[in-house]
Amino acid sequence: MQQELAEKYWKLIELHGRPIGFDSGYTKEPHMIFRVADSTVRGNGGCNGFGGHYELKEGNGITMSKLISTMMACEKIQVETEYFKVLESADNYVVRADTLVLSRANTGPLARFVAVASK
């Protein structure tokens, strides 16, 4: 399970069914990377860097906890805030080819990511 998630640069491409395009409103590309060695997740919400812990569970379950981020003001802060809430509320995932989908039981897809070459 961890091999399909870990050590990949997952670029956020969709949030609650809406495409997320990288444009001038972001200072960095929204993304995340799962680190196996210490079970941490790190990334950027488009403006602020973040980090925390993750745990994989039976049946493609996942929880992310103890998420913290820097607190810089940015133009696209509402999208970033929504992204961080999705990370905290997701309880399962699916990886198909180079696509990762985070979901919450009975609510459908929350966020979609694509694996890209590490930045």
Stockholm file with secondary structure:
# STOCKHOLM 1.0

chainA/1-119         MQQELAEKYWKLIELHGRPIGFDSGYTKEPHMIFRVADSTVRGNGGCNGFGGHYELKEGNGITMSKLISTMMACEKIQVETEYFKVLESADNYVVRADTLVLSRANTGPLARFVAVASK
#=GR chainA/1-119 SS CHHHHBTCEEEEEEETTEECCCCTTCSSCCEEEEETTTTEEEEECSSSEEEEEEEEEGGGEEEEEEEEECCCCCTTHHHHHHHHHHHHHCCEEEEETTEEEEEETTTEEEEEEEEECCC
#=GC SS_cons         CHHHHBTCEEEEEEETTEECCCCTTCSSCCEEEEETTTTEEEEECSSSEEEEEEEEEGGGEEEEEEEEECCCCCTTHHHHHHHHHHHHHCCEEEEETTEEEEEETTTEEEEEEEEECCC
//
